[in-house]
Amino acid sequence: MDGKGLIIRGWAPQLLILDHESIGGFVTHCGWNSTLESISAGVPMVTWPMFADQFYNENLVVQVLGIGASIGSKSFAMFGEGADLVNRDDIDKVVRRVMAGEEAEVMRRRAKVIREMARKAVAEGGSSDSDLTSLIEELMQHKAAREYK
């Protein structure tokens, strides 16, 4: 096997894998957890949504953040029935877009910048940290007010 590649059967530590320096891209169905994990790791994405909010998440990654490329799936898939067919050429083309060339470098740089923004937001004093603290304080005030009555 020449020391390259790894097959994991069953559960895999996705966050640890995405955070590894050798990861250049992530093929994702665009579920919210996987999307956030990839953003937090600063890894560009090949997006392959299948249903529900995954198409909206794909738009965020590809159109808004500019850190991914779409595989081309455009319709709701129900266990393979009625879904857009994606062939090996589609997959090859979009993986190459994310992994090699100037466009890939731009995505990679943007993904790293967004990763740092996300880390600052959840760090102590960051916007997410402050907002969560404010929410907890407000809930505690409501609880105290109910107990006072």
DSSP file with accessible surface (Angstrom, degrees, kcal/mol):
  #  RESIDUE AA STRUCTURE BP1 BP2  ACC     N-H-->O    O-->H-N    N-H-->O    O-->H-N    TCO  KAPPA ALPHA  PHI   PSI    X-CA   Y-CA   Z-CA
    1    1 A M    >         0   0  159      0, 0.0     3,-1.8     0, 0.0     0, 0.0   0.000 360.0 360.0 360.0  -3.0    0.0    0.0    0.0
    2    2 A D  T 3   -     0   0  155      1,-0.3     3,-0.1     0, 0.0     0, 0.0   0.742 360.0 -73.7  59.4  22.3    3.1    2.2   -0.1
    3    3 A G  T 3  S+     0   0   83      1,-0.2     2,-0.4     2,-0.0    -1,-0.3   0.655 103.9 118.6  71.5  13.5    2.1    3.9    3.2
    4    4 A K    <   +     0   0  163     -3,-1.8    -1,-0.2     0, 0.0     0, 0.0  -0.905  55.3  12.9-116.8 142.9   -0.6    6.0    1.6
    5    5 A G        -     0   0   66     -2,-0.4     2,-0.3    -3,-0.1    -2,-0.0   0.157  57.4-139.0  83.1 158.6   -4.3    5.9    2.3
    6    6 A L        -     0   0  141      2,-0.0     2,-0.5    -3,-0.0    -1,-0.1  -0.952   1.0-151.7-156.4 134.0   -6.3    4.5    5.1
    7    7 A I        -     0   0  127     -2,-0.3     2,-0.5     2,-0.0    -2,-0.0  -0.956  12.7-170.6-111.0 126.0   -9.6    2.6    5.3
    8    8 A I        -     0   0   72     -2,-0.5     2,-0.4     2,-0.1     4,-0.1  -0.972   7.3-156.5-116.4 123.3  -11.7    3.0    8.4
    9    9 A R        -     0   0  215     -2,-0.5     2,-0.2     2,-0.1    -2,-0.0  -0.828  62.9  -3.2 -99.2 136.5  -14.7    0.8    8.8
   10   10 A G  S    S+     0   0   73     -2,-0.4    -2,-0.1     2,-0.0     2,-0.0  -0.548 119.9  11.6  85.6-150.3  -17.4    1.9   11.2
   11   11 A W        -     0   0  211     -2,-0.2    -2,-0.1     2,-0.0     0, 0.0  -0.326  67.1-167.1 -66.8 139.2  -17.1    5.1   13.2
   12   12 A A        -     0   0   33     -4,-0.1     2,-2.2    -2,-0.0     3,-0.2  -0.976  31.7-115.6-127.8 144.4  -14.3    7.5   12.3
   13   13 A P     >  +     0   0   42      0, 0.0     4,-2.3     0, 0.0     3,-0.3  -0.487  40.9 177.3 -76.7  77.6  -13.0   10.5   14.2
   14   14 A Q  H  > S+     0   0   64     -2,-2.2     4,-3.1     1,-0.2     5,-0.3   0.859  72.6  53.2 -56.7 -42.7  -14.0   12.9   11.5
   15   15 A L  H  > S+     0   0   95      1,-0.2     4,-1.8     2,-0.2    -1,-0.2   0.925 111.1  46.5 -60.4 -43.5  -12.9   16.1   13.4
   16   16 A L  H  4 S+     0   0  130     -3,-0.3     4,-0.5     2,-0.2    -1,-0.2   0.898 114.0  48.7 -65.1 -39.1   -9.4   14.7   14.0
   17   17 A I  H >< S+     0   0   64     -4,-2.3     3,-1.5     1,-0.2     6,-0.2   0.954 111.3  48.1 -66.2 -48.5   -9.1   13.6   10.4
   18   18 A L  H 3< S+     0   0    6     -4,-3.1    -1,-0.2     1,-0.3    -2,-0.2   0.829 108.7  55.8 -62.7 -30.4  -10.3   16.9    9.0
   19   19 A D  T 3< S+     0   0   89     -4,-1.8    -1,-0.3    -5,-0.3    -2,-0.2   0.595  82.7 110.4 -78.3  -9.1   -7.8   18.7   11.2
   20   20 A H  S X  S-     0   0  106     -3,-1.5     3,-1.8    -4,-0.5    -3,-0.0  -0.432  74.1-129.4 -71.9 139.5   -4.8   16.7    9.9
   21   21 A E  T 3  S+     0   0  187      1,-0.3    -1,-0.1    -2,-0.1    -4,-0.0   0.718 103.1  62.9 -62.2 -20.7   -2.4   18.8    7.7
   22   22 A S  T 3  S+     0   0   87      2,-0.0     2,-0.5     0, 0.0    -1,-0.3   0.607  76.7 103.5 -83.9  -7.9   -2.5   16.3    4.9
   23   23 A I    <   +     0   0   49     -3,-1.8     3,-0.1    -6,-0.2    -5,-0.0  -0.625  39.4 171.1 -79.6 120.3   -6.2   16.8    4.2
   24   24 A G        -     0   0   18     -2,-0.5     2,-0.3     1,-0.3    -1,-0.2   0.606  62.9  -2.1-103.7 -15.6   -6.7   18.9    1.1
   25   25 A G        -     0   0   24     18,-0.1     2,-0.4     2,-0.0    -1,-0.3  -0.982  57.1-137.6-168.9 165.1  -10.4   18.6    0.6
   26   26 A F  E     -a   45   0A  33     18,-1.4    20,-2.7    -2,-0.3     2,-0.6  -0.987   9.9-145.9-139.0 121.2  -13.6   16.9    1.9
   27   27 A V  E     +a   46   0A  77     -2,-0.4     2,-0.3    18,-0.2    20,-0.2  -0.811  36.6 173.8 -85.1 119.7  -16.4   15.3   -0.1
   28   28 A T  E     -a   47   0A   4     18,-2.7    20,-2.8    -2,-0.6    -2,-0.0  -0.956  47.8-140.5-134.1 149.5  -19.5   16.0    1.9
   29   29 A H        -     0   0   79     -2,-0.3    21,-0.5    18,-0.2    22,-0.3   0.452  57.4-114.8 -81.9  -1.3  -23.3   15.6    1.6
   30   30 A C        +     0   0    0      1,-0.2    27,-0.2    19,-0.1    28,-0.1   0.764  54.3 165.2  73.1  27.8  -23.5   19.0    3.2
   31   31 A G     >  -     0   0   10      1,-0.1     4,-2.5    26,-0.1     5,-0.2  -0.426  49.9-111.8 -63.5 152.9  -25.2   18.0    6.5
   32   32 A W  H  > S+     0   0  111      1,-0.2     4,-2.7     2,-0.2     5,-0.2   0.909 114.3  50.1 -62.1 -41.2  -24.8   20.8    8.9
   33   33 A N  H  > S+     0   0  121      1,-0.2     4,-2.6     2,-0.2    -1,-0.2   0.948 113.3  45.0 -63.2 -47.5  -22.4   19.0   11.3
   34   34 A S  H  > S+     0   0   16      2,-0.2     4,-2.4     1,-0.2    -1,-0.2   0.893 112.7  52.4 -63.1 -37.9  -20.1   18.0    8.5
   35   35 A T  H  X S+     0   0    0     -4,-2.5     4,-2.5     2,-0.2    -2,-0.2   0.950 112.2  44.6 -62.8 -47.8  -20.2   21.5    7.0
   36   36 A L  H  X S+     0   0   67     -4,-2.7     4,-2.9     1,-0.2    -2,-0.2   0.891 112.0  53.2 -64.6 -38.4  -19.3   23.1   10.3
   37   37 A E  H  X S+     0   0   47     -4,-2.6     4,-1.4    -5,-0.2    -1,-0.2   0.919 111.2  45.7 -63.1 -41.8  -16.6   20.6   11.0
   38   38 A S  H  X>S+     0   0    0     -4,-2.4     5,-2.4     2,-0.2     4,-0.9   0.915 113.6  48.9 -68.7 -41.8  -15.0   21.3    7.6
   39   39 A I  H ><5S+     0   0   18     -4,-2.5     3,-1.0     1,-0.2    -2,-0.2   0.943 110.9  50.9 -60.8 -45.8  -15.3   25.0    8.1
   40   40 A S  H 3<5S+     0   0   53     -4,-2.9    -1,-0.2     1,-0.3    -2,-0.2   0.792 112.8  46.2 -63.8 -27.4  -13.8   24.7   11.6
   41   41 A A  H 3<5S-     0   0    6     -4,-1.4    -1,-0.3    -5,-0.2    -2,-0.2   0.555 110.4-122.6 -90.4 -10.4  -10.9   22.7   10.1
   42   42 A G  T <<5 +     0   0    0     -3,-1.0    -3,-0.2    -4,-0.9    70,-0.2   0.855  60.0 148.0  72.0  36.9  -10.3   25.1    7.2
   43   43 A V      < -     0   0    3     -5,-2.4    -1,-0.2    68,-0.2   -18,-0.1  -0.901  46.5-126.6-111.3 124.7  -10.8   22.4    4.6
   44   44 A P        -     0   0    3      0, 0.0   -18,-1.4     0, 0.0     2,-0.4  -0.289  31.8-135.0 -62.6 155.7  -12.4   23.2    1.2
   45   45 A M  E     -ab  26  68A   0     22,-2.2    24,-2.1   -20,-0.2     2,-0.6  -0.900  19.5-149.1-123.8 144.7  -15.3   21.0    0.2
   46   46 A V  E     -ab  27  69A   4    -20,-2.7   -18,-2.7    -2,-0.4     2,-0.4  -0.957  37.7-144.3 -97.5 116.7  -16.7   19.0   -2.7
   47   47 A T  E     +ab  28  70A   0     22,-2.5    24,-2.7    -2,-0.6    25,-0.3  -0.756  31.5 166.6 -97.3 133.5  -20.4   19.4   -2.1
   48   48 A W        -     0   0   71    -20,-2.8     7,-0.1    -2,-0.4    -1,-0.1  -0.574  16.2-174.9-141.1  69.6  -22.8   16.5   -2.9
   49   49 A P        +     0   0    0      0, 0.0    26,-0.2     0, 0.0   -19,-0.1  -0.307  12.3 178.7 -70.5 154.7  -26.2   17.3   -1.2
   50   50 A M        -     0   0   74    -21,-0.5    27,-3.8     1,-0.4     2,-0.3   0.629  55.6 -17.1-126.0 -32.7  -29.0   14.8   -1.3
   51   51 A F  S >  S+     0   0   94    -22,-0.3     3,-1.6    25,-0.2    -1,-0.4  -0.983  95.4  10.6-164.6 173.3  -32.0   16.2    0.6
   52   52 A A  T >  S-     0   0   58     -2,-0.3     3,-1.0     1,-0.3     4,-0.3  -0.113 119.9  -8.3  54.2-135.3  -33.4   18.7    3.0
   53   53 A D  T 3> S+     0   0   73      1,-0.2     4,-2.5     2,-0.2     3,-0.5   0.563 111.1  92.6 -72.9  -5.8  -31.2   21.6    4.2
   54   54 A Q  H <> S+     0   0   10     -3,-1.6     4,-2.3     1,-0.3    -1,-0.2   0.850  82.4  54.1 -60.6 -32.7  -28.2   20.1    2.5
   55   55 A F  H <> S+     0   0   42     -3,-1.0     4,-1.8     2,-0.2    -1,-0.3   0.881 109.8  47.4 -69.7 -36.0  -28.9   22.1   -0.7
   56   56 A Y  H  > S+     0   0  174     -3,-0.5     4,-2.0    -4,-0.3    -2,-0.2   0.900 111.3  51.0 -68.5 -40.9  -29.0   25.4    1.4
   57   57 A N  H  X S+     0   0   15     -4,-2.5     4,-2.4     1,-0.2    -2,-0.2   0.892 107.3  54.3 -63.2 -38.8  -25.8   24.4    3.1
   58   58 A E  H  X S+     0   0    6     -4,-2.3     4,-3.1    -5,-0.2     5,-0.4   0.925 106.0  52.0 -60.1 -44.0  -24.2   23.8   -0.3
   59   59 A N  H  X>S+     0   0   80     -4,-1.8     5,-1.7     1,-0.2     4,-1.6   0.901 108.7  51.2 -60.5 -39.5  -25.1   27.3   -1.4
   60   60 A L  I  <>S+     0   0   50     -4,-2.0     5,-3.2     3,-0.2     6,-0.4   0.954 115.4  41.6 -59.8 -49.3  -23.5   28.7    1.8
   61   61 A V  I  <5S+     0   0    0     -4,-2.4     6,-2.5     3,-0.2     7,-0.4   0.928 127.6  28.7 -66.0 -46.5  -20.3   26.8    1.1
   62   62 A V  I  <5S+     0   0   28     -4,-3.1     6,-0.2     4,-0.2    -3,-0.2   0.952 131.7  26.7 -84.9 -52.7  -20.0   27.4   -2.7
   63   63 A Q  I  <5S+     0   0  143     -4,-1.6    -3,-0.2    -5,-0.4    -2,-0.1   0.887 130.2  30.0 -83.9 -42.2  -21.8   30.7   -3.3
   64   64 A V  I   <S+     0   0  100     -5,-1.7    -3,-0.2    -4,-0.3    -4,-0.2   0.945 131.7  26.7 -86.3 -54.6  -21.4   32.6   -0.1
   65   65 A L  S   <S-     0   0   34     -5,-3.2    -3,-0.2    -6,-0.2    -4,-0.2   0.753  87.6-142.9 -83.5 -26.2  -18.2   31.5    1.5
   66   66 A G        +     0   0   25     -5,-0.4    -4,-0.2    -6,-0.4    44,-0.2   0.842  64.1 118.3  67.8  35.6  -16.4   30.4   -1.8
   67   67 A I        +     0   0    1     -6,-2.5   -22,-2.2    43,-0.1     2,-0.3   0.018  65.4  41.5-121.8  27.0  -14.8   27.4   -0.1
   68   68 A G  E     -b   45   0A   5     -7,-0.4     2,-0.4    -6,-0.2   -22,-0.2  -0.984  61.7-134.3-161.7 169.8  -16.3   24.6   -2.1
   69   69 A A  E     -b   46   0A   0    -24,-2.1   -22,-2.5    -2,-0.3     2,-0.3  -0.997  28.4-120.0-134.3 138.0  -17.3   23.3   -5.5
   70   70 A S  E     -b   47   0A  27     -2,-0.4   -22,-0.2   -24,-0.2   -24,-0.0  -0.554   1.9-148.3 -82.0 139.8  -20.6   21.5   -6.4
   71   71 A I        -     0   0    9    -24,-2.7    -1,-0.1    -2,-0.3   -23,-0.1   0.679  53.7-106.0 -76.3 -18.3  -20.7   18.0   -7.7
   72   72 A G        +     0   0   36    -25,-0.3     2,-0.4     1,-0.3   -24,-0.1   0.459  66.5 150.2 109.3   3.9  -23.8   19.0   -9.6
   73   73 A S        +     0   0    4    -26,-0.3    -1,-0.3     1,-0.2    -2,-0.1  -0.543   9.5 164.9 -70.7 124.6  -26.6   17.3   -7.7
   74   74 A K        +     0   0  139     -2,-0.4     2,-0.3     2,-0.1    -1,-0.2   0.494  46.8  64.4-121.5  -7.7  -29.7   19.4   -8.1
   75   75 A S  S    S-     0   0   36    -26,-0.2     9,-0.4     1,-0.0    -1,-0.1  -0.906  86.8 -92.2-127.4 154.3  -32.6   17.3   -7.0
   76   76 A F        -     0   0  112     -2,-0.3     2,-0.5     7,-0.1   -25,-0.2  -0.291  40.1-149.4 -56.9 129.3  -33.8   15.6   -3.8
   77   77 A A        -     0   0   11    -27,-3.8     2,-0.6     6,-0.1     5,-0.1  -0.918  11.7-167.4-109.2 130.2  -32.6   12.0   -3.6
   78   78 A M  B >  S-C   81   0B  98      3,-1.3     3,-1.9    -2,-0.5     5,-0.1  -0.844  77.8 -46.1-117.3  89.3  -34.6    9.4   -1.8
   79   79 A F  T 3  S-     0   0  195     -2,-0.6     3,-0.1     1,-0.3    -1,-0.1   0.886 116.4 -47.7  52.4  43.5  -32.3    6.4   -1.4
   80   80 A G  T 3  S+     0   0   63      1,-0.2     3,-0.5     4,-0.0     2,-0.5   0.306 108.1 125.1  87.4  -8.7  -31.1    6.7   -5.0
   81   81 A E  B <  S-C   78   0B 149     -3,-1.9    -3,-1.3     1,-0.2    -1,-0.2  -0.702  82.6  -6.1 -89.8 129.7  -34.5    7.0   -6.6
   82   82 A G  S    S+     0   0   74     -2,-0.5    -1,-0.2     1,-0.2     2,-0.1   0.587  97.3 138.3  72.6   8.5  -35.2   10.0   -8.8
   83   83 A A        -     0   0   26     -3,-0.5    -1,-0.2     1,-0.1     2,-0.2  -0.485  64.3 -94.3 -84.4 155.9  -31.9   11.6   -8.0
   84   84 A D        -     0   0   63     -9,-0.4     2,-0.4    -2,-0.1    -1,-0.1  -0.472  44.0-120.7 -61.6 137.1  -29.6   13.3  -10.5
   85   85 A L        -     0   0  169     -2,-0.2     2,-0.5    -3,-0.1    -1,-0.1  -0.677  25.0-162.9 -82.7 134.0  -27.0   10.8  -11.7
   86   86 A V        -     0   0   31     -2,-0.4     2,-0.2   -13,-0.0   -14,-0.1  -0.981  10.2-159.1-117.0 123.5  -23.5   11.8  -11.0
   87   87 A N     >  -     0   0   83     -2,-0.5     4,-2.0     1,-0.1     3,-0.4  -0.479  33.6 -98.0-101.5 174.5  -20.9   10.0  -13.1
   88   88 A R  H  > S+     0   0  209      1,-0.2     4,-2.9     2,-0.2     5,-0.2   0.826 121.9  56.8 -61.4 -31.3  -17.2    9.5  -12.5
   89   89 A D  H  > S+     0   0  112      2,-0.2     4,-2.5     1,-0.2    -1,-0.2   0.900 105.9  50.5 -67.8 -38.6  -16.3   12.3  -14.9
   90   90 A D  H  > S+     0   0   52     -3,-0.4     4,-2.1     2,-0.2     5,-0.2   0.928 113.9  45.2 -60.1 -46.3  -18.4   14.7  -12.8
   91   91 A I  H  X S+     0   0   57     -4,-2.0     4,-2.6     2,-0.2     5,-0.3   0.943 113.1  49.8 -64.4 -46.9  -16.6   13.6   -9.6
   92   92 A D  H  X S+     0   0   73     -4,-2.9     4,-2.2     1,-0.2    -2,-0.2   0.925 111.2  49.8 -57.5 -46.8  -13.1   13.7  -11.2
   93   93 A K  H  X S+     0   0  138     -4,-2.5     4,-1.7     1,-0.2    -1,-0.2   0.929 114.4  41.8 -62.1 -46.8  -13.7   17.3  -12.5
   94   94 A V  H  X S+     0   0    5     -4,-2.1     4,-1.7     2,-0.2    -1,-0.2   0.881 112.3  53.5 -75.4 -34.0  -14.9   18.7   -9.3
   95   95 A V  H  X S+     0   0   48     -4,-2.6     4,-2.1    -5,-0.2     5,-0.2   0.936 109.6  49.8 -63.9 -41.4  -12.3   17.0   -7.1
   96   96 A R  H  X S+     0   0  156     -4,-2.2     4,-2.5    -5,-0.3    -1,-0.2   0.884 106.8  55.7 -63.3 -37.4   -9.6   18.4   -9.4
   97   97 A R  H  < S+     0   0   94     -4,-1.7    -1,-0.2     1,-0.2    -2,-0.2   0.879 114.3  39.7 -60.6 -38.5  -11.2   21.9   -9.0
   98   98 A V  H  < S+     0   0    0     -4,-1.7    -2,-0.2    -3,-0.1    -1,-0.2   0.782 123.1  39.2 -82.3 -26.7  -10.9   21.6   -5.2
   99   99 A M  H  < S+     0   0   86     -4,-2.1     2,-0.4    -5,-0.2    -2,-0.2   0.728 114.7  33.2 -99.9 -24.3   -7.5   20.0   -5.1
  100  100 A A  S  < S+     0   0   66     -4,-2.5     4,-0.4    -5,-0.2     3,-0.2  -0.982  87.7  24.9-141.1 146.4   -5.3   21.5   -7.8
  101  101 A G  S  > S-     0   0   49     -2,-0.4     4,-1.9     1,-0.2     5,-0.1  -0.297  93.6 -54.5 100.7 178.7   -4.8   24.8   -9.6
  102  102 A E  H  > S+     0   0  127      1,-0.2     4,-2.4     2,-0.2     5,-0.2   0.895 130.8  54.1 -63.8 -43.1   -5.3   28.5   -8.8
  103  103 A E  H  > S+     0   0   90      1,-0.2     4,-2.4     2,-0.2    -1,-0.2   0.915 108.6  50.5 -59.5 -40.8   -9.0   28.1   -8.0
  104  104 A A  H  > S+     0   0    0     -4,-0.4     4,-2.7     1,-0.2    -1,-0.2   0.903 109.0  51.3 -63.4 -41.4   -8.1   25.4   -5.4
  105  105 A E  H  X S+     0   0   81     -4,-1.9     4,-2.6     2,-0.2    -1,-0.2   0.905 109.5  50.0 -63.2 -41.1   -5.5   27.7   -3.9
  106  106 A V  H  X S+     0   0   57     -4,-2.4     4,-2.6     2,-0.2     5,-0.2   0.937 112.3  47.5 -62.6 -45.9   -8.0   30.5   -3.5
  107  107 A M  H  X S+     0   0    7     -4,-2.4     4,-2.8     1,-0.2    -2,-0.2   0.917 111.7  50.6 -60.3 -43.9  -10.5   28.2   -1.9
  108  108 A R  H  X S+     0   0   53     -4,-2.7     4,-2.0     2,-0.2    -2,-0.2   0.922 111.7  46.9 -62.8 -44.2   -7.8   26.8    0.5
  109  109 A R  H  X S+     0   0  129     -4,-2.6     4,-2.1     2,-0.2    -1,-0.2   0.932 114.0  47.8 -63.4 -44.5   -6.7   30.4    1.5
  110  110 A R  H  X S+     0   0  109     -4,-2.6     4,-2.7     1,-0.2     5,-0.2   0.908 109.5  53.5 -62.3 -42.0  -10.3   31.4    2.0
  111  111 A A  H  X S+     0   0    1     -4,-2.8     4,-2.4     1,-0.2    -1,-0.2   0.896 109.0  49.1 -61.0 -39.4  -11.0   28.3    4.1
  112  112 A K  H  X S+     0   0   76     -4,-2.0     4,-2.0     2,-0.2    -1,-0.2   0.904 111.4  48.9 -67.6 -40.4   -8.1   29.1    6.4
  113  113 A V  H  X S+     0   0   90     -4,-2.1     4,-2.1     2,-0.2    -2,-0.2   0.938 113.2  46.8 -63.2 -45.8   -9.2   32.7    6.9
  114  114 A I  H  X S+     0   0   21     -4,-2.7     4,-2.6     1,-0.2    -2,-0.2   0.887 108.1  57.0 -66.2 -36.4  -12.8   31.5    7.7
  115  115 A R  H  X S+     0   0   54     -4,-2.4     4,-2.6    -5,-0.2    -1,-0.2   0.942 108.0  47.4 -57.7 -45.8  -11.4   28.8   10.0
  116  116 A E  H  X S+     0   0   76     -4,-2.0     4,-2.4     1,-0.2    -2,-0.2   0.896 110.4  51.8 -65.4 -38.1   -9.6   31.6   12.0
  117  117 A M  H  X S+     0   0  121     -4,-2.1     4,-2.0     2,-0.2    -1,-0.2   0.922 111.0  48.2 -61.8 -43.3  -12.8   33.7   12.1
  118  118 A A  H  X S+     0   0   29     -4,-2.6     4,-1.7     2,-0.2    -2,-0.2   0.911 111.2  49.9 -64.5 -42.4  -14.7   30.7   13.4
  119  119 A R  H  X S+     0   0  100     -4,-2.6     4,-1.1     1,-0.2    -1,-0.2   0.900 110.9  49.2 -64.6 -39.9  -12.1   30.0   16.1
  120  120 A K  H  < S+     0   0  150     -4,-2.4    -1,-0.2     1,-0.2    -2,-0.2   0.880 107.6  56.1 -65.4 -37.1  -12.1   33.6   17.2
  121  121 A A  H  < S+     0   0   19     -4,-2.0     8,-1.8     1,-0.2     7,-1.0   0.877 113.7  38.3 -64.2 -36.6  -15.9   33.6   17.4
  122  122 A V  H  < S+     0   0  102     -4,-1.7    -1,-0.2     6,-0.2    -2,-0.2   0.586  97.1  99.4 -93.9  -8.1  -16.0   30.6   19.8
  123  123 A A  S >< S-     0   0   48     -4,-1.1     3,-2.9    -5,-0.2     6,-0.4  -0.302  96.5 -70.6 -71.2 162.5  -12.9   31.6   21.9
  124  124 A E  T 3  S+     0   0  188      1,-0.3    -1,-0.2     5,-0.1     3,-0.1  -0.308 126.6  14.8 -56.1 126.2  -13.4   33.4   25.2
  125  125 A G  T 3  S+     0   0   56      1,-0.3    -1,-0.3    -3,-0.1    -2,-0.1   0.304  98.8 129.0  88.7  -8.4  -14.7   36.9   24.5
  126  126 A G  S <> S-     0   0   13     -3,-2.9     4,-3.1    -7,-0.1    -1,-0.3  -0.200  76.1 -98.6 -72.8 170.8  -15.6   36.0   20.8
  127  127 A S  H  > S+     0   0   74      1,-0.2     4,-2.6     2,-0.2     5,-0.2   0.905 123.0  44.8 -61.9 -43.3  -19.0   36.8   19.4
  128  128 A S  H  > S+     0   0   57     -7,-1.0     4,-2.5     2,-0.2     5,-0.2   0.920 114.6  49.5 -68.0 -40.5  -20.4   33.3   19.9
  129  129 A D  H  > S+     0   0   51     -8,-1.8     4,-2.5    -6,-0.4    -2,-0.2   0.943 114.2  45.3 -61.0 -46.6  -19.0   33.0   23.4
  130  130 A S  H  X S+     0   0   49     -4,-3.1     4,-2.6    -9,-0.3    -2,-0.2   0.908 113.3  49.4 -64.3 -44.2  -20.5   36.4   24.3
  131  131 A D  H  X S+     0   0  111     -4,-2.6     4,-2.4    -5,-0.2    -1,-0.2   0.908 112.3  47.6 -63.8 -42.1  -23.8   35.6   22.7
  132  132 A L  H  X S+     0   0  101     -4,-2.5     4,-2.6     2,-0.2    -2,-0.2   0.926 112.0  50.1 -64.9 -42.6  -24.1   32.3   24.5
  133  133 A T  H  X S+     0   0   58     -4,-2.5     4,-2.6    -5,-0.2    -2,-0.2   0.929 110.9  49.7 -61.3 -42.9  -23.1   33.9   27.8
  134  134 A S  H  X S+     0   0   64     -4,-2.6     4,-2.5     2,-0.2    -1,-0.2   0.902 110.1  50.9 -62.7 -41.6  -25.8   36.6   27.3
  135  135 A L  H  X S+     0   0   89     -4,-2.4     4,-2.7     2,-0.2    -2,-0.2   0.936 110.8  48.0 -62.2 -45.9  -28.4   33.9   26.5
  136  136 A I  H  X S+     0   0   89     -4,-2.6     4,-2.4     1,-0.2    -2,-0.2   0.930 112.1  49.6 -61.6 -43.8  -27.5   32.0   29.7
  137  137 A E  H  X S+     0   0  111     -4,-2.6     4,-2.1     1,-0.2    -1,-0.2   0.915 111.5  48.9 -62.3 -42.1  -27.7   35.2   31.8
  138  138 A E  H  X S+     0   0  105     -4,-2.5     4,-2.3     2,-0.2    -2,-0.2   0.920 111.1  49.4 -64.7 -42.3  -31.0   36.1   30.3
  139  139 A L  H  X S+     0   0  101     -4,-2.7     4,-2.4     1,-0.2    -1,-0.2   0.897 109.5  52.3 -63.6 -38.2  -32.4   32.7   30.9
  140  140 A M  H  X S+     0   0  114     -4,-2.4     4,-2.7     2,-0.2    -1,-0.2   0.889 108.4  51.3 -64.8 -38.0  -31.2   32.8   34.5
  141  141 A Q  H  X S+     0   0  134     -4,-2.1     4,-2.5     2,-0.2    -2,-0.2   0.913 110.4  48.4 -64.7 -42.4  -32.9   36.2   35.0
  142  142 A H  H  X S+     0   0  106     -4,-2.3     4,-2.0     2,-0.2    -2,-0.2   0.902 112.1  49.5 -64.0 -40.3  -36.2   34.7   33.7
  143  143 A K  H  X S+     0   0  116     -4,-2.4     4,-2.2     2,-0.2    -2,-0.2   0.934 111.7  48.1 -64.1 -45.2  -35.8   31.8   36.0
  144  144 A A  H  X S+     0   0   54     -4,-2.7     4,-1.8     1,-0.2    -2,-0.2   0.903 110.4  52.1 -63.0 -39.6  -35.2   34.0   39.0
  145  145 A A  H  X S+     0   0   52     -4,-2.5     4,-1.2     1,-0.2    -1,-0.2   0.889 110.0  48.7 -64.7 -38.2  -38.2   36.2   38.1
  146  146 A R  H  < S+     0   0  203     -4,-2.0    -1,-0.2     1,-0.2    -2,-0.2   0.886 111.9  49.0 -68.6 -38.5  -40.5   33.1   37.9
  147  147 A E  H  < S+     0   0  137     -4,-2.2    -1,-0.2     1,-0.2    -2,-0.2   0.814 106.2  57.6 -70.2 -29.6  -39.2   31.9   41.3
  148  148 A Y  H  <        0   0  213     -4,-1.8    -1,-0.2    -5,-0.2    -2,-0.2   0.850 360.0 360.0 -69.2 -34.2  -39.7   35.3   42.9
  149  149 A K     <        0   0  210     -4,-1.2    -3,-0.1    -5,-0.1    -2,-0.1   0.545 360.0 360.0 -66.0 360.0  -43.4   35.3   42.0
